[in-house]
Amino acid sequence: MQFEAGGQPENAESPFPQNMQKGYRDLPSETWYQYGYKEGILRMLDNWDKLGVKVTSHMVGSAVLKNPKLAKEIVDRGHEAAAHGMNWSTQYTMTYEEEKKFIKDGVDAIKQVTGFTAVGYNANWLRRGENTLKILQELGFLYHIDDLSRDEPFIQKVNGKDFVTVPYTLRCNDILLIEGKNFSTEQFLSQVKMEFDQLYEEAENNRRQMSISFHDRIGGTPQMVQATKELFTYMKQHSGVSFKRKDEIARLSMEDKTTIRE
């Protein structure tokens, strides 16, 4: 459950045509983002409670500082606060020290507001740089998610120590599938159910993980919450299915000697 709204730059990407003249603010687009913290996250939080599911929320530091009460409520309800940078800046162009400060500032904002120390990281659009994992290891992170290469967590050595990747899944991302212009919620539900069915079949013999991304202003709409409710109810009917926060997945992976190592 991405908590980004309020931390976006001026005239950020949105479902509206990207044809604003320079020097003017895209006011309707700003209200689209405001929906995320005014309506979306609270609706999703209530839905997670009804479903009995705890999630990971990657939080942009500036969004947290703008809406501290909401950020704290996410943690108070038992969800993980993970880091998502201080703002929407591009990380891979930063120097080592610039990037380290950028990541740490986001972590400090989350800690200051929620009391939670983030151990997981997600870069803006997953575009980390050559130094990102080294910096995360130095700052005490346990895992990152900016990787699409597997359908299960794996461990790699970073700075000579174990570091977990809990893979992301673009094809189950509501920005790519919905955002008011691509799939309908019925198509979203159908596609993600098919993803689940295949992974569940494979899980008889292999460790399988499924990751779904819900963004505050998209996944928190009434129709998407209804679709999510139906989807999760369907998955919960299958024996052996477990819903976990990403920090829990990362810790289980560290403890399990059979976890893939690269």
C-alpha positions in Angstrom: 0.0 0.0 0.0 2.0 2.9 -1.3 1.7 6.2 0.6 2.9 8.8 -1.9 0.1 11.4 -2.2 1.2 14.8 -0.9 4.8 14.1 -1.7 4.6 14.4 -5.5 6.3 17.2 -7.4 4.3 20.0 -9.0 2.5 18.9 -12.2 3.3 15.2 -11.5 2.1 12.5 -13.9 -1.6 11.8 -13.6 -4.5 10.4 -15.8 -5.0 13.9 -17.2 -3.4 14.7 -20.6 0.2 15.9 -20.1 -0.4 19.1 -22.0 -0.2 21.8 -19.3 1.4 25.0 -20.5 4.6 25.9 -18.6 4.2 28.2 -15.7 0.8 26.9 -14.7 -0.2 24.4 -12.0 -2.3 21.4 -12.9 -5.0 21.9 -10.2 -7.3 19.0 -11.1 -4.3 16.6 -11.0 -3.4 17.8 -7.5 -6.9 16.9 -6.3 -6.4 13.4 -7.8 -3.4 13.0 -5.5 -5.2 14.5 -2.6 -7.8 11.7 -2.9 -5.1 9.3 -1.7 -4.7 10.8 1.7 -8.3 12.1 2.1 -10.1 8.9 1.1 -8.0 6.1 -0.3 -5.7 5.0 2.5 -8.4 5.1 5.1 -10.7 3.0 2.9 -7.9 0.4 2.3 -7.1 0.3 6.0 -10.7 -0.5 6.9 -10.6 -3.2 4.2 -7.4 -4.8 5.5 -8.9 -4.9 9.0 -12.0 -6.7 7.7 -9.9 -9.2 5.8 -7.5 -9.7 8.7 -4.5 -8.8 6.5 -1.4 -6.8 7.5 0.4 -5.1 4.6 3.6 -3.2 3.9 3.3 0.5 3.2 6.1 2.2 1.4 6.0 5.8 2.5 7.5 8.9 0.8 9.1 11.0 3.6 7.5 14.3 2.5 4.1 12.7 2.3 4.5 11.4 5.8 5.4 14.8 7.1 2.4 16.4 5.4 -0.1 13.8 6.8 1.5 12.6 10.0 -1.7 11.4 11.7 -2.5 9.2 8.7 1.0 7.7 8.6 0.9 6.9 12.3 -2.5 5.3 11.9 -1.1 2.9 9.4 1.5 1.7 11.9 -0.9 1.7 14.8 -3.1 -0.7 12.9 -0.3 -3.1 12.6 1.1 -2.5 9.2 4.8 -2.1 8.2 6.2 1.3 7.4 8.8 0.9 4.7 10.9 3.6 3.0 10.2 5.1 -0.4 12.7 8.0 -0.5 12.2 11.5 0.8 10.4 12.7 -2.3 10.0 11.7 -6.0 13.6 12.6 -6.9 15.6 10.4 -9.3 18.1 8.4 -7.3 20.3 6.8 -9.9 21.8 10.2 -10.9 22.8 11.1 -7.3 26.3 10.9 -5.9 26.9 8.4 -3.1 26.6 10.9 -0.3 23.5 12.6 -1.9 21.7 9.3 -2.2 22.6 8.3 1.3 21.2 11.5 2.7 18.1 11.2 0.5 17.3 7.7 1.8 18.2 8.5 5.4 16.0 11.7 5.4 13.0 9.5 4.4 13.7 7.0 7.1 14.1 9.7 9.7 10.7 11.3 8.7 9.0 7.9 9.1 10.7 7.3 12.5 9.9 10.8 13.7 6.2 10.5 12.9 5.3 6.8 13.4 8.1 5.5 15.7 8.7 2.7 13.2 12.2 2.1 11.9 12.0 1.2 8.2 14.0 -1.9 7.2 12.6 -2.2 3.6 13.1 0.1 0.6 11.5 0.9 -2.7 13.0 3.5 -5.1 10.9 5.7 -7.3 9.7 3.5 -10.2 12.2 0.9 -8.9 15.0 2.8 -10.5 17.8 2.4 -8.0 21.4 3.3 -8.8 24.6 1.4 -8.7 25.2 2.4 -5.0 21.7 1.9 -3.7 22.0 -1.5 -2.2 25.4 -0.7 -0.6 23.8 2.4 1.0 20.8 0.4 2.2 23.1 -2.2 3.9 25.1 0.6 5.5 21.9 2.2 6.9 20.7 -1.0 8.5 18.1 -2.1 6.0 17.1 -5.7 5.7 15.6 -5.8 2.2 14.6 -4.0 -0.9 11.9 -4.7 -3.6 13.3 -3.1 -6.7 13.8 -6.3 -8.6 11.5 -8.3 -11.0 13.6 -11.3 -11.6 11.8 -14.0 -9.5 8.5 -15.1 -8.0 10.2 -15.8 -4.6 12.5 -13.9 -2.3 16.2 -14.4 -2.5 19.5 -13.4 -0.7 22.6 -11.8 -2.1 25.8 -10.5 -0.6 26.0 -6.7 -0.2 29.1 -5.2 1.5 29.9 -8.8 2.5 26.6 -9.4 4.4 23.3 -11.1 3.5 20.7 -8.8 2.0 17.2 -9.9 1.0 15.3 -9.1 -2.2 11.5 -9.4 -1.9 10.6 -9.1 -5.6 8.1 -6.6 -7.0 5.6 -7.5 -9.7 4.7 -4.8 -12.3 1.9 -6.9 -13.9 0.0 -6.7 -10.5 0.6 -3.0 -10.1 -2.6 -0.9 -10.1 -0.8 2.1 -11.7 -0.1 0.0 -14.8 -3.4 -1.8 -14.9 -5.9 0.8 -13.8 -5.1 4.6 -13.3 -8.4 5.4 -15.0 -7.2 4.5 -18.5 -6.2 0.9 -19.0 -8.0 -2.1 -17.3 -11.4 -2.1 -15.7 -11.6 -3.4 -12.2 -13.1 -6.6 -13.5 -10.1 -7.1 -15.8 -7.7 -6.3 -12.9 -9.5 -8.9 -10.7 -9.4 -11.5 -13.5 -5.7 -11.0 -14.3 -4.6 -11.1 -10.7 -6.7 -14.2 -9.9 -5.1 -16.0 -12.9 -1.7 -15.0 -11.5 -2.6 -16.4 -8.1 -4.0 -19.6 -9.6 -0.8 -20.4 -11.5 1.5 -19.6 -8.6 -0.7 -21.6 -6.2 -0.4 -24.6 -8.6 3.4 -24.2 -8.7 3.5 -23.9 -4.9 2.9 -27.6 -4.5 6.6 -28.1 -5.3 8.2 -24.6 -5.1 8.3 -21.6 -2.8 6.1 -19.0 -4.4 5.4 -15.4 -3.6 2.7 -13.0 -5.0 3.1 -9.2 -4.7 0.3 -6.8 -5.5 0.7 -3.0 -5.4 -2.0 -0.7 -4.3 -1.4 3.1 -4.6 -3.3 5.4 -2.3 -5.2 7.3 -5.0 -5.9 4.3 -7.1 -6.2 1.2 -5.0 -8.2 3.2 -2.5 -11.1 3.9 -4.8 -14.4 2.3 -4.0 -14.4 0.0 -7.0 -10.8 -1.2 -6.4 -11.5 -1.9 -2.7 -14.5 -4.0 -3.8 -12.3 -5.9 -6.3 -9.6 -6.3 -3.6 -12.1 -7.7 -1.1 -13.3 -10.3 -3.7 -9.8 -11.2 -4.7 -8.5 -11.7 -1.1 -11.6 -13.6 -0.1 -11.0 -15.9 -3.0 -7.3 -16.4 -2.1 -8.1 -17.0 1.6 -10.3 -20.0 0.6 -7.2 -21.9 -0.5 -5.3 -23.9 2.1 -1.7 -23.0 2.8 -2.0 -19.4 1.7 -0.3 -16.9 4.0 -0.6 -13.1 3.9 2.6 -11.4 5.3 4.2 -8.0 5.5 7.4 -7.8 3.5 9.6 -7.4 6.6 8.2 -10.7 7.8 9.0 -12.3 4.4 12.5 -10.9 4.5 13.2 -12.3 8.0 11.8 -15.7 7.2 14.0 -15.7 4.1 17.1 -14.9 6.3 16.3 -17.7 8.7 15.5 -20.3 6.0 18.6 -22.2 4.9 16.9 -23.2 1.6 16.4 -19.6 0.4 17.9 -19.0 -3.0 21.3 -17.2 -2.8 22.7 -15.3 -5.7 
